[in-house]
């Protein structure tokens, strides 16, 4: 393979990261997959040290708020949902998503693939009514979607910086990518419409079989990098990599969750069969994403350690 280190200029990646960090998020954070929030139980998460709980009301709408019961602090993530009401399993306090006994709800949004919560006291930005959801294939026309989640000891910027370095793909992930060429990269001070990495790459399918595509990487908000397939098999498909800060561990090291949504679309008539067996395909997609992220999280964690020690060369 041709060396790519001269092309992957640290300043170019750093400037793309800086522009991404300057974009508004509206204080919205991805907390998990839509499928992670069924009708009968809540989803508990911690975002930047803030304990939250998410559940569905009787109509299937999303509700969210602090994860501690306002009565005696019980963990609401362990409580059942009864007819859309979250009932604390310690003493039976019922929360229907409206303010009650000092408990104040958080705005929540379900985009059909992922669930988001708005935490104004954490984000500190001007709030927006909805999160910045990337452009996607029409979910109502039949797609296959899968969500993979992993946690690393680093900060969101380390995750985003990794994704804004497409040059490492074929070198670091030879089991998945071949013939990777960065067709264009954003110039210094790139305008919003030009702030993208365009990549030609072949995905390994099985054995020597590969699928060549053109992909475009963009960062629509500070904690998200999106890959759109714009040419080749699966045109219109999207891979969204969201980085959600969880807070520091007992040793003071920051922890960040990667929530990656793969939304696959195809114009082929046979793709209807893939949709029919989506429950079987999702674990395979998550396994493939997990293999990539084991490597990329190791790099992101090293990047954070170097930054923390003042030794990062970028």
PASEBA-1860 file (N, C-alpha, C; in nm, 3 decimals):
! residues 314
1> XXXXXXXX> 0.084/-0.120/0.000/0.000/0.000/0.000/0.087/0.125/0.000 ~ 0.036/0.228/-0.064/0.108/0.355/-0.066/0.098/0.421/0.071 ~ 0.209/0.470/0.126/0.201/0.542/0.254/0.109/0.664/0.243 ~ 0.032/0.690/0.346/-0.062/0.803/0.344/-0.030/0.908/0.449 ~ 0.082/0.893/0.519/0.109/0.985/0.631/0.132/1.128/0.584 ~ 0.183/1.147/0.462/0.203/1.284/0.414/0.070/1.352/0.385 ~ -0.029/1.274/0.341/-0.161/1.330/0.312/-0.241/1.358/0.438 ~ -0.226/1.271/0.537/-0.302/1.285/0.663/-0.233/1.389/0.752
9> XXXXXXXX> -0.234/1.512/0.707/-0.164/1.617/0.780/-0.234/1.646/0.914 ~ -0.160/1.646/1.023/-0.221/1.674/1.154/-0.297/1.806/1.157 ~ -0.244/1.910/1.092/-0.311/2.039/1.094/-0.445/2.033/1.021 ~ -0.453/1.958/0.911/-0.578/1.946/0.837/-0.684/1.879/0.921 ~ -0.647/1.769/0.988/-0.742/1.698/1.074/-0.784/1.786/1.192 ~ -0.687/1.856/1.250/-0.717/1.943/1.365/-0.812/2.056/1.326 ~ -0.794/2.112/1.208/-0.882/2.220/1.164/-1.023/2.170/1.136 ~ -1.033/2.050/1.076/-1.166/1.992/1.053/-1.236/1.964/1.187
17> XXXXXXXX> -1.159/1.917/1.285/-1.214/1.892/1.418/-1.261/2.023/1.482 ~ -1.181/2.127/1.469/-1.216/2.256/1.529/-1.345/2.311/1.469 ~ -1.361/2.297/1.338/-1.483/2.344/1.274/-1.604/2.263/1.322 ~ -1.585/2.131/1.338/-1.694/2.048/1.388/-1.735/2.090/1.529 ~ -1.636/2.117/1.613/-1.665/2.154/1.751/-1.734/2.289/1.762 ~ -1.719/2.372/1.660/-1.781/2.505/1.662/-1.927/2.502/1.618 ~ -1.973/2.389/1.563/-2.111/2.382/1.517/-2.205/2.359/1.635 ~ -2.327/2.410/1.625/-2.421/2.395/1.737/-2.477/2.254/1.747
25> XXXXXXXX> -2.496/2.211/1.871/-2.561/2.082/1.896/-2.699/2.100/1.957 ~ -2.729/2.220/2.004/-2.856/2.243/2.071/-2.867/2.173/2.204 ~ -2.751/2.123/2.255/-2.743/2.051/2.384/-2.806/1.911/2.378 ~ -2.815/1.853/2.258/-2.872/1.719/2.242/-2.762/1.614/2.244 ~ -2.790/1.502/2.310/-2.696/1.391/2.323/-2.767/1.261/2.286 ~ -2.700/1.178/2.205/-2.753/1.045/2.174/-2.733/0.956/2.297 ~ -2.840/0.886/2.337/-2.829/0.798/2.454/-2.847/0.651/2.421 ~ -2.888/0.619/2.298/-2.903/0.478/2.263/-2.990/0.460/2.141
33> XXXXXXXX> -3.019/0.335/2.112/-3.103/0.300/1.998/-3.250/0.309/2.036 ~ -3.333/0.340/1.937/-3.478/0.343/1.963/-3.526/0.209/2.016 ~ -3.467/0.100/1.966/-3.507/-0.032/2.013/-3.466/-0.059/2.157 ~ -3.375/0.023/2.210/-3.333/0.005/2.349/-3.439/0.052/2.448 ~ -3.545/0.116/2.398/-3.649/0.169/2.488/-3.782/0.103/2.453 ~ -3.810/-0.014/2.512/-3.937/-0.082/2.486/-4.049/-0.018/2.569 ~ -4.167/-0.077/2.562/-4.283/-0.020/2.634/-4.283/-0.052/2.782 ~ -4.212/-0.158/2.824/-4.230/-0.207/2.961/-4.115/-0.176/3.056
41> XXXXXXXX> -4.008/-0.118/3.006/-3.897/-0.088/3.096/-3.819/0.034/3.046 ~ -3.751/0.102/3.136/-3.679/0.223/3.097/-3.536/0.194/3.052 ~ -3.473/0.295/2.998/-3.331/0.291/2.964/-3.260/0.392/3.053 ~ -3.159/0.346/3.127/-3.082/0.436/3.213/-2.945/0.465/3.152 ~ -2.904/0.589/3.153/-2.774/0.630/3.100/-2.716/0.740/3.189 ~ -2.587/0.761/3.175/-2.521/0.876/3.239/-2.455/0.956/3.129 ~ -2.483/1.085/3.124/-2.424/1.174/3.025/-2.350/1.284/3.098 ~ -2.219/1.288/3.078/-2.133/1.387/3.143/-2.160/1.395/3.293
49> XXXXXXXX> -2.174/1.277/3.354/-2.195/1.270/3.498/-2.339/1.289/3.542 ~ -2.429/1.318/3.449/-2.570/1.338/3.481/-2.648/1.210/3.458 ~ -2.706/1.156/3.563/-2.784/1.032/3.553/-2.921/1.062/3.494 ~ -2.957/0.991/3.388/-3.086/1.013/3.324/-3.160/0.881/3.308 ~ -3.290/0.890/3.287/-3.373/0.774/3.258/-3.466/0.811/3.144 ~ -3.489/0.715/3.054/-3.574/0.736/2.937/-3.674/0.622/2.930 ~ -3.799/0.653/2.899/-3.900/0.548/2.883/-4.009/0.596/2.788 ~ -4.104/0.507/2.760/-4.213/0.540/2.668/-4.344/0.555/2.744
57> XXXXXXXX> -4.419/0.658/2.704/-4.550/0.679/2.766/-4.651/0.584/2.701 ~ -4.777/0.598/2.741/-4.880/0.506/2.695/-4.899/0.511/2.543 ~ -4.868/0.626/2.483/-4.883/0.641/2.338/-4.757/0.602/2.262 ~ -4.653/0.560/2.334/-4.528/0.524/2.269/-4.431/0.638/2.256 ~ -4.470/0.758/2.302/-4.382/0.873/2.297/-4.269/0.861/2.398 ~ -4.163/0.937/2.376/-4.045/0.928/2.460/-4.054/1.026/2.576 ~ -4.019/0.979/2.695/-4.011/1.061/2.815/-3.872/1.047/2.874 ~ -3.824/1.153/2.939/-3.690/1.149/2.997/-3.682/1.244/3.115
65> XXXXXXXX> -3.589/1.214/3.204/-3.569/1.301/3.320/-3.454/1.249/3.405 ~ -3.431/1.310/3.520/-3.324/1.264/3.610/-3.342/1.118/3.648 ~ -3.231/1.046/3.659/-3.237/0.904/3.686/-3.255/0.866/3.830 ~ -3.259/0.964/3.921/-3.279/0.936/4.064/-3.420/0.973/4.105 ~ -3.487/0.885/4.178/-3.621/0.914/4.228/-3.615/1.033/4.322 ~ -3.707/1.130/4.309/-3.703/1.248/4.396/-3.738/1.218/4.542 ~ -3.787/1.097/4.570/-3.825/1.062/4.706/-3.702/1.031/4.791 ~ -3.632/0.922/4.758/-3.512/0.885/4.834/-3.395/0.845/4.745
73> XXXXXXXX> -3.403/0.886/4.618/-3.288/0.868/4.531/-3.272/0.732/4.467 ~ -3.377/0.650/4.466/-3.365/0.517/4.405/-3.329/0.529/4.257 ~ -3.255/0.429/4.202/-3.221/0.432/4.060/-3.341/0.396/3.974 ~ -3.395/0.493/3.907/-3.517/0.471/3.829/-3.495/0.377/3.711 ~ -3.371/0.358/3.669/-3.345/0.266/3.557/-3.385/0.123/3.591 ~ -3.396/0.092/3.720/-3.433/-0.044/3.762/-3.582/-0.058/3.788 ~ -3.659/0.046/3.762/-3.803/0.044/3.793/-3.884/0.006/3.670 ~ -4.002/-0.051/3.689/-4.085/-0.091/3.576/-4.166/0.026/3.520
81> XXXXXXXX> -4.213/0.007/3.398/-4.305/0.101/3.335/-4.441/0.034/3.328 ~ -4.542/0.100/3.383/-4.677/0.046/3.385/-4.770/0.143/3.313 ~ -4.822/0.100/3.197/-4.915/0.183/3.119/-4.858/0.322/3.093 ~ -4.730/0.329/3.063/-4.666/0.456/3.029/-4.617/0.536/3.148 ~ -4.635/0.485/3.269/-4.591/0.553/3.390/-4.474/0.478/3.451 ~ -4.369/0.551/3.486/-4.252/0.491/3.550/-4.279/0.485/3.700 ~ -4.279/0.364/3.754/-4.316/0.344/3.894/-4.191/0.302/3.972 ~ -4.148/0.387/4.064/-4.027/0.359/4.141/-4.043/0.228/4.218
89> XXXXXXXX> -3.941/0.143/4.209/-3.950/0.011/4.270/-3.915/0.012/4.419 ~ -3.880/0.130/4.475/-3.853/0.137/4.619/-3.981/0.161/4.699 ~ -4.054/0.265/4.660/-4.174/0.300/4.738/-4.295/0.331/4.651 ~ -4.284/0.307/4.519/-4.402/0.318/4.435/-4.434/0.457/4.385 ~ -4.344/0.554/4.398/-4.372/0.686/4.342/-4.387/0.674/4.191 ~ -4.496/0.731/4.138/-4.527/0.719/3.996/-4.492/0.849/3.923 ~ -4.417/0.837/3.814/-4.377/0.952/3.733/-4.431/0.932/3.592 ~ -4.511/1.028/3.545/-4.569/1.016/3.411/-4.498/1.103/3.309
97> XXXXXXXX> -4.384/1.160/3.347/-4.308/1.245/3.256/-4.331/1.393/3.277 ~ -4.425/1.429/3.363/-4.448/1.570/3.396/-4.376/1.604/3.526 ~ -4.348/1.734/3.550/-4.281/1.772/3.675/-4.358/1.721/3.796 ~ -4.282/1.669/3.895/-4.347/1.616/4.014/-4.246/1.608/4.127 ~ -4.282/1.664/4.241/-4.203/1.654/4.365/-4.057/1.694/4.345 ~ -4.034/1.796/4.264/-3.897/1.842/4.239/-3.829/1.772/4.123 ~ -3.893/1.670/4.070/-3.840/1.598/3.953/-3.882/1.673/3.827 ~ -3.786/1.717/3.745/-3.815/1.794/3.625/-3.773/1.716/3.501
105> XXXXXXXX> -3.862/1.700/3.404/-3.828/1.621/3.285/-3.726/1.691/3.197 ~ -3.661/1.612/3.110/-3.572/1.663/3.008/-3.640/1.647/2.872 ~ -3.617/1.739/2.779/-3.667/1.717/2.643/-3.603/1.592/2.583 ~ -3.681/1.514/2.511/-3.633/1.390/2.449/-3.685/1.381/2.307 ~ -3.611/1.306/2.223/-3.650/1.294/2.083/-3.613/1.155/2.033 ~ -3.706/1.092/1.962/-3.685/0.963/1.898/-3.690/0.986/1.747 ~ -3.576/0.965/1.678/-3.573/0.992/1.534/-3.604/0.868/1.450 ~ -3.644/0.760/1.516/-3.677/0.637/1.447/-3.565/0.534/1.450
113> XXXXXXXX> -3.442/0.579/1.476/-3.327/0.490/1.488/-3.258/0.510/1.623 ~ -3.245/0.635/1.663/-3.176/0.670/1.788/-3.264/0.755/1.876 ~ -3.236/0.752/2.006/-3.304/0.841/2.101/-3.203/0.942/2.154 ~ -3.251/1.064/2.168/-3.170/1.177/2.212/-3.233/1.240/2.336 ~ -3.150/1.299/2.420/-3.197/1.377/2.534/-3.126/1.511/2.534 ~ -3.201/1.617/2.564/-3.142/1.751/2.569/-3.110/1.788/2.714 ~ -2.983/1.816/2.737/-2.935/1.853/2.870/-2.873/1.992/2.864 ~ -2.955/2.093/2.890/-2.909/2.230/2.877/-2.802/2.266/2.978
121> XXXXXXXX> -2.813/2.209/3.099/-2.715/2.242/3.202/-2.580/2.179/3.174 ~ -2.577/2.077/3.090/-2.452/2.010/3.052/-2.392/2.076/2.929 ~ -2.475/2.095/2.825/-2.425/2.150/2.700/-2.387/2.296/2.707 ~ -2.470/2.375/2.773/-2.440/2.517/2.788/-2.455/2.600/2.663 ~ -2.514/2.543/2.557/-2.536/2.616/2.433/-2.681/2.667/2.429 ~ -2.712/2.754/2.333/-2.853/2.786/2.309/-2.928/2.659/2.271 ~ -3.038/2.633/2.336/-3.113/2.510/2.312/-3.188/2.516/2.179 ~ -3.205/2.401/2.117/-3.285/2.390/1.996/-3.399/2.292/2.021
129> XXXXXXXX> -3.506/2.306/1.942/-3.624/2.221/1.962/-3.595/2.077/1.927 ~ -3.509/2.053/1.827/-3.478/1.919/1.782/-3.327/1.903/1.766 ~ -3.277/1.780/1.776/-3.134/1.759/1.754/-3.098/1.771/1.606 ~ -2.969/1.776/1.580/-2.919/1.780/1.442/-2.911/1.635/1.392 ~ -3.017/1.589/1.331/-3.022/1.452/1.280/-2.969/1.453/1.137 ~ -2.868/1.372/1.106/-2.812/1.372/0.970/-2.914/1.329/0.865 ~ -2.890/1.368/0.743/-2.973/1.324/0.631/-2.961/1.173/0.618 ~ -3.078/1.108/0.600/-3.085/0.962/0.598/-3.172/0.914/0.484
137> XXXXXXXX> -3.163/0.784/0.451/-3.262/0.727/0.360/-3.401/0.733/0.426 ~ -3.503/0.728/0.343/-3.640/0.731/0.393/-3.668/0.604/0.471 ~ -3.685/0.617/0.602/-3.705/0.500/0.688/-3.837/0.429/0.658 ~ -3.933/0.500/0.599/-4.064/0.439/0.572/-4.062/0.355/0.446 ~ -3.956/0.365/0.366/-3.951/0.290/0.240/-3.875/0.159/0.253 ~ -3.834/0.128/0.372/-3.769/0.001/0.395/-3.619/0.009/0.389 ~ -3.555/0.006/0.504/-3.410/0.002/0.515/-3.375/-0.102/0.621 ~ -3.248/-0.135/0.628/-3.199/-0.219/0.736/-3.112/-0.133/0.824
145> XXXXXXXX> -3.148/-0.121/0.951/-3.070/-0.038/1.042/-3.023/-0.121/1.161 ~ -2.906/-0.088/1.209/-2.848/-0.154/1.326/-2.768/-0.051/1.403 ~ -2.764/-0.066/1.535/-2.693/0.028/1.622/-2.595/-0.048/1.708 ~ -2.471/0.000/1.707/-2.365/-0.060/1.789/-2.318/0.044/1.891 ~ -2.295/0.000/2.015/-2.249/0.089/2.121/-2.126/0.031/2.189 ~ -2.028/0.115/2.212/-1.907/0.076/2.285/-1.862/0.196/2.368 ~ -1.778/0.170/2.467/-1.731/0.275/2.557/-1.579/0.276/2.560 ~ -1.522/0.396/2.550/-1.377/0.410/2.557/-1.336/0.512/2.662
153> XXXXXXXX> -1.211/0.502/2.704/-1.155/0.595/2.803/-1.088/0.709/2.726 ~ -1.171/0.804/2.686/-1.125/0.918/2.608/-1.236/1.022/2.609 ~ -1.220/1.127/2.529/-1.321/1.231/2.518/-1.385/1.227/2.380 ~ -1.502/1.290/2.363/-1.566/1.288/2.231/-1.476/1.336/2.118 ~ -1.392/1.434/2.144/-1.308/1.486/2.037/-1.212/1.380/1.984 ~ -1.172/1.286/2.068/-1.083/1.180/2.022/-1.155/1.085/1.927 ~ -1.284/1.064/1.952/-1.366/0.981/1.863/-1.386/1.053/1.730 ~ -1.421/1.180/1.737/-1.449/1.257/1.615/-1.322/1.272/1.531
161> XXXXXXXX> -1.209/1.300/1.597/-1.083/1.315/1.524/-1.048/1.186/1.450 ~ -1.075/1.073/1.512/-1.049/0.945/1.445/-1.128/0.933/1.316 ~ -1.254/0.972/1.321/-1.339/0.962/1.203/-1.306/1.068/1.098 ~ -1.242/1.178/1.138/-1.202/1.280/1.042/-1.063/1.254/0.986 ~ -1.016/1.131/1.002/-0.890/1.085/0.943/-0.920/0.963/0.858 ~ -0.975/0.980/0.737/-1.008/0.864/0.654/-0.884/0.792/0.601 ~ -0.768/0.854/0.605/-0.648/0.794/0.548/-0.604/0.667/0.623 ~ -0.646/0.655/0.748/-0.598/0.540/0.826/-0.673/0.411/0.792
169> XXXXXXXX> -0.783/0.421/0.719/-0.872/0.307/0.701/-0.807/0.181/0.649 ~ -0.741/0.190/0.532/-0.683/0.070/0.473/-0.562/0.020/0.551 ~ -0.490/0.111/0.616/-0.373/0.070/0.694/-0.413/0.006/0.825 ~ -0.512/0.065/0.892/-0.548/0.019/1.026/-0.654/-0.090/1.023 ~ -0.732/-0.097/0.914/-0.841/-0.195/0.904/-0.830/-0.273/0.773 ~ -0.720/-0.343/0.749/-0.705/-0.414/0.621/-0.804/-0.528/0.604 ~ -0.866/-0.573/0.714/-0.965/-0.680/0.705/-1.098/-0.629/0.652 ~ -1.116/-0.496/0.644/-1.243/-0.440/0.598/-1.231/-0.354/0.474
177> XXXXXXXX> -1.117/-0.285/0.456/-1.104/-0.187/0.347/-0.981/-0.217/0.261 ~ -0.997/-0.195/0.130/-0.884/-0.202/0.037/-0.898/-0.088/-0.063 ~ -0.787/-0.056/-0.128/-0.787/0.045/-0.235/-0.851/0.176/-0.191 ~ -0.815/0.222/-0.071/-0.874/0.346/-0.020/-0.797/0.465/-0.073 ~ -0.870/0.557/-0.134/-0.812/0.680/-0.186/-0.897/0.798/-0.141 ~ -0.835/0.896/-0.078/-0.905/1.019/-0.041/-0.905/1.108/-0.164 ~ -1.021/1.123/-0.226/-1.035/1.199/-0.350/-1.020/1.348/-0.324 ~ -1.079/1.395/-0.216/-1.067/1.536/-0.180/-1.084/1.551/-0.029
185> XXXXXXXX> -1.019/1.653/0.025/-1.028/1.686/0.167/-1.057/1.834/0.179 ~ -1.120/1.876/0.289/-1.152/2.019/0.302/-1.027/2.104/0.310 ~ -1.034/2.219/0.246/-0.923/2.313/0.249/-0.930/2.394/0.378 ~ -0.823/2.466/0.408/-0.822/2.552/0.526/-0.938/2.651/0.518 ~ -1.013/2.661/0.628/-1.126/2.754/0.632/-1.238/2.715/0.538 ~ -1.257/2.586/0.518/-1.358/2.539/0.424/-1.497/2.588/0.461 ~ -1.575/2.622/0.358/-1.714/2.661/0.380/-1.794/2.538/0.417 ~ -1.912/2.561/0.473/-1.995/2.451/0.522/-2.022/2.347/0.413
193> XXXXXXXX> -2.050/2.393/0.291/-2.083/2.300/0.183/-1.963/2.221/0.134 ~ -1.842/2.271/0.160/-1.721/2.204/0.112/-1.645/2.132/0.223 ~ -1.697/2.134/0.343/-1.626/2.078/0.457/-1.653/1.928/0.465 ~ -1.594/1.854/0.372/-1.620/1.710/0.363/-1.497/1.639/0.310 ~ -1.484/1.513/0.352/-1.382/1.424/0.298/-1.450/1.328/0.201 ~ -1.402/1.323/0.077/-1.458/1.235/-0.024/-1.360/1.120/-0.045 ~ -1.410/0.997/-0.032/-1.323/0.879/-0.031/-1.376/0.774/-0.128 ~ -1.287/0.719/-0.208/-1.317/0.598/-0.286/-1.255/0.480/-0.213
201> XXXXXXXX> -1.334/0.379/-0.187/-1.285/0.265/-0.109/-1.362/0.140/-0.147 ~ -1.298/0.027/-0.133/-1.365/-0.101/-0.154/-1.381/-0.171/-0.021 ~ -1.505/-0.208/0.011/-1.535/-0.282/0.133/-1.520/-0.431/0.106 ~ -1.449/-0.500/0.193/-1.440/-0.644/0.181/-1.571/-0.708/0.224 ~ -1.619/-0.802/0.143/-1.744/-0.871/0.174/-1.714/-1.011/0.225 ~ -1.647/-1.091/0.143/-1.610/-1.227/0.183/-1.497/-1.272/0.092 ~ -1.394/-1.330/0.152/-1.280/-1.375/0.073/-1.219/-1.259/-0.003 ~ -1.211/-1.274/-0.136/-1.155/-1.168/-0.219/-1.263/-1.077/-0.278
209> XXXXXXXX> -1.387/-1.102/-0.246/-1.497/-1.021/-0.297/-1.498/-0.884/-0.230 ~ -1.504/-0.779/-0.310/-1.508/-0.643/-0.257/-1.618/-0.565/-0.326 ~ -1.663/-0.459/-0.260/-1.765/-0.371/-0.315/-1.709/-0.229/-0.318 ~ -1.679/-0.174/-0.437/-1.625/-0.038/-0.445/-1.736/0.066/-0.432 ~ -1.711/0.170/-0.353/-1.808/0.277/-0.333/-1.734/0.410/-0.323 ~ -1.810/0.517/-0.337/-1.761/0.650/-0.301/-1.837/0.695/-0.177 ~ -1.764/0.742/-0.076/-1.824/0.782/0.050/-1.784/0.926/0.082 ~ -1.873/0.998/0.146/-1.848/1.136/0.187/-1.864/1.145/0.339
217> XXXXXXXX> -1.758/1.194/0.405/-1.758/1.210/0.550/-1.780/1.357/0.586 ~ -1.877/1.382/0.674/-1.902/1.518/0.723/-1.928/1.513/0.873 ~ -1.916/1.629/0.936/-1.943/1.641/1.081/-2.050/1.748/1.099 ~ -2.177/1.708/1.107/-2.286/1.806/1.115/-2.299/1.875/1.249 ~ -2.239/1.819/1.354/-2.243/1.880/1.487/-2.120/1.832/1.564 ~ -2.094/1.883/1.684/-1.965/1.859/1.750/-1.934/1.714/1.783 ~ -2.036/1.630/1.801/-2.013/1.494/1.848/-2.057/1.388/1.748 ~ -2.069/1.426/1.621/-2.118/1.333/1.519/-2.034/1.343/1.392
225> XXXXXXXX> -1.997/1.227/1.338/-1.939/1.220/1.204/-2.023/1.121/1.125 ~ -2.059/1.161/1.002/-2.149/1.081/0.919/-2.078/1.041/0.790 ~ -2.095/0.917/0.751/-2.049/0.870/0.620/-2.170/0.841/0.533 ~ -2.180/0.911/0.420/-2.286/0.886/0.322/-2.225/0.813/0.202 ~ -2.287/0.703/0.160/-2.248/0.635/0.038/-2.318/0.707/-0.078 ~ -2.240/0.768/-0.166/-2.299/0.849/-0.274/-2.283/0.784/-0.411 ~ -2.204/0.676/-0.418/-2.187/0.608/-0.547/-2.153/0.462/-0.519 ~ -2.207/0.374/-0.604/-2.179/0.232/-0.588/-2.290/0.158/-0.517
233> XXXXXXXX> -2.264/0.033/-0.485/-2.363/-0.051/-0.417/-2.401/0.011/-0.282 ~ -2.531/0.015/-0.256/-2.577/0.072/-0.130/-2.583/0.224/-0.132 ~ -2.588/0.283/-0.252/-2.595/0.430/-0.260/-2.713/0.481/-0.177 ~ -2.687/0.582/-0.098/-2.788/0.636/-0.007/-2.775/0.586/0.135 ~ -2.696/0.481/0.156/-2.675/0.429/0.291/-2.594/0.527/0.375 ~ -2.610/0.515/0.505/-2.549/0.609/0.598/-2.489/0.533/0.716 ~ -2.373/0.578/0.762/-2.316/0.532/0.889/-2.293/0.655/0.975 ~ -2.361/0.662/1.088/-2.349/0.775/1.180/-2.271/0.732/1.304
241> XXXXXXXX> -2.164/0.803/1.333/-2.085/0.776/1.454/-2.106/0.892/1.552 ~ -2.175/0.862/1.661/-2.206/0.963/1.763/-2.122/0.939/1.888 ~ -2.064/1.044/1.941/-1.982/1.034/2.062/-2.053/1.104/2.177 ~ -2.084/1.030/2.282/-2.156/1.084/2.397/-2.068/1.077/2.521 ~ -2.035/1.191/2.581/-1.952/1.188/2.703/-2.031/1.131/2.820 ~ -1.968/1.040/2.893/-2.035/0.978/3.007/-1.994/1.039/3.139 ~ -1.872/1.093/3.145/-1.817/1.144/3.271/-1.691/1.067/3.306 ~ -1.624/1.110/3.410/-1.497/1.048/3.449/-1.520/0.923/3.533
249> XXXXXXXX> -1.425/0.828/3.522/-1.431/0.710/3.607/-1.367/0.738/3.742 ~ -1.349/0.636/3.825/-1.297/0.656/3.961/-1.155/0.712/3.960 ~ -1.082/0.689/3.852/-0.945/0.740/3.842/-0.939/0.878/3.778 ~ -1.056/0.934/3.746/-1.059/1.066/3.685/-1.041/1.067/3.535 ~ -1.043/0.948/3.472/-1.026/0.938/3.327/-1.162/0.953/3.260 ~ -1.174/1.039/3.159/-1.304/1.056/3.093/-1.345/0.931/3.018 ~ -1.475/0.908/3.010/-1.530/0.794/2.937/-1.630/0.847/2.835 ~ -1.626/0.788/2.717/-1.713/0.831/2.608/-1.775/0.710/2.542
257> XXXXXXXX> -1.904/0.718/2.516/-1.974/0.612/2.444/-1.978/0.645/2.296 ~ -1.945/0.546/2.214/-1.966/0.555/2.070/-2.098/0.485/2.040 ~ -2.191/0.558/1.982/-2.318/0.499/1.939/-2.321/0.511/1.787 ~ -2.302/0.400/1.719/-2.293/0.403/1.574/-2.417/0.342/1.512 ~ -2.482/0.420/1.427/-2.602/0.375/1.357/-2.567/0.348/1.212 ~ -2.593/0.226/1.166/-2.576/0.188/1.026/-2.714/0.177/0.965 ~ -2.740/0.257/0.862/-2.871/0.258/0.796/-2.848/0.225/0.650 ~ -2.875/0.100/0.615/-2.843/0.049/0.482/-2.965/0.056/0.391
265> XXXXXXXX> -2.941/0.107/0.269/-3.046/0.116/0.169/-2.991/0.063/0.037 ~ -3.080/0.024/-0.053/-3.038/-0.024/-0.183/-3.154/-0.013/-0.281 ~ -3.120/0.017/-0.408/-3.222/0.022/-0.513/-3.250/-0.117/-0.571 ~ -3.168/-0.215/-0.534/-3.186/-0.349/-0.590/-3.319/-0.411/-0.544 ~ -3.383/-0.478/-0.636/-3.512/-0.542/-0.603/-3.494/-0.646/-0.493 ~ -3.381/-0.716/-0.495/-3.358/-0.820/-0.396/-3.335/-0.770/-0.256 ~ -3.323/-0.636/-0.240/-3.298/-0.584/-0.106/-3.417/-0.607/-0.015 ~ -3.534/-0.630/-0.073/-3.650/-0.661/0.009/-3.629/-0.785/0.093
273> XXXXXXXX> -3.551/-0.880/0.039/-3.520/-1.001/0.116/-3.436/-0.965/0.237 ~ -3.338/-0.873/0.219/-3.254/-0.830/0.330/-3.337/-0.766/0.440 ~ -3.435/-0.686/0.399/-3.521/-0.623/0.500/-3.602/-0.727/0.576 ~ -3.643/-0.831/0.505/-3.724/-0.935/0.570/-3.646/-1.010/0.675 ~ -3.513/-1.022/0.655/-3.430/-1.094/0.752/-3.345/-0.998/0.835 ~ -3.392/-0.875/0.847/-3.318/-0.772/0.922/-3.282/-0.816/1.064 ~ -3.372/-0.885/1.137/-3.333/-0.928/1.272/-3.211/-1.020/1.273 ~ -3.190/-1.094/1.164/-3.073/-1.181/1.155/-2.950/-1.100/1.114
281> XXXXXXXX> -2.969/-1.000/1.029/-2.857/-0.920/0.979/-2.802/-0.824/1.084 ~ -2.888/-0.774/1.172/-2.841/-0.673/1.267/-2.724/-0.720/1.352 ~ -2.727/-0.841/1.409/-2.611/-0.885/1.486/-2.483/-0.892/1.403 ~ -2.497/-0.927/1.273/-2.379/-0.932/1.186/-2.323/-0.793/1.162 ~ -2.412/-0.696/1.143/-2.368/-0.557/1.123/-2.301/-0.505/1.249 ~ -2.361/-0.535/1.365/-2.301/-0.490/1.491/-2.164/-0.556/1.513 ~ -2.151/-0.681/1.474/-2.022/-0.750/1.490/-1.915/-0.684/1.404 ~ -1.951/-0.649/1.281/-1.855/-0.583/1.193/-1.816/-0.446/1.248
289> XXXXXXXX> -1.914/-0.372/1.298/-1.884/-0.242/1.357/-1.797/-0.257/1.481 ~ -1.825/-0.361/1.559/-1.746/-0.384/1.680/-1.600/-0.412/1.651 ~ -1.575/-0.485/1.543/-1.435/-0.515/1.508/-1.360/-0.387/1.473 ~ -1.425/-0.300/1.396/-1.362/-0.173/1.361/-1.338/-0.086/1.484 ~ -1.440/-0.081/1.572/-1.428/0.009/1.686/-1.334/-0.043/1.793 ~ -1.309/-0.171/1.798/-1.206/-0.217/1.892/-1.071/-0.154/1.857 ~ -1.042/-0.146/1.728/-0.919/-0.081/1.685/-0.925/0.070/1.704 ~ -1.035/0.130/1.659/-1.043/0.276/1.661/-1.053/0.331/1.803
297> XXXXXXXX> -1.119/0.259/1.891/-1.124/0.305/2.031/-0.986/0.295/2.096 ~ -0.910/0.193/2.059/-0.774/0.182/2.112/-0.692/0.303/2.069 ~ -0.711/0.345/1.944/-0.639/0.465/1.898/-0.691/0.591/1.969 ~ -0.823/0.604/1.981/-0.880/0.721/2.046/-0.833/0.732/2.191 ~ -0.826/0.616/2.259/-0.778/0.617/2.397/-0.630/0.659/2.403 ~ -0.551/0.611/2.308/-0.410/0.652/2.306/-0.399/0.802/2.276 ~ -0.482/0.850/2.185/-0.480/0.993/2.153/-0.507/1.076/2.279 ~ -0.607/1.032/2.357/-0.637/1.106/2.480/-0.519/1.101/2.577
305> XXXXXXXX> -0.458/0.983/2.594/-0.345/0.972/2.687/-0.231/1.064/2.644 ~ -0.204/1.070/2.515/-0.098/1.159/2.467/-0.135/1.305/2.490 ~ -0.260/1.340/2.465/-0.304/1.478/2.490/-0.294/1.513/2.638 ~ -0.337/1.419/2.723/-0.335/1.445/2.867/-0.193/1.465/2.918 ~ -0.098/1.398/2.854/0.042/1.409/2.895/0.116/1.521/2.823 ~ 0.044/1.593/2.734/0.108/1.700/2.659/0.204/1.650/2.553 ~ 0.183/1.525/2.504/0.276/1.466/2.409/0.213/1.437/2.273 ~ 0.088/1.481/2.253/0.025/1.454/2.124/0.086/1.544/2.018
313> XX> 0.135/1.486/1.907/0.206/1.566/1.808/0.116/1.647/1.715 ~ -0.014/1.620/1.715/-0.102/1.688/1.621/-0.144/1.828/1.667
END
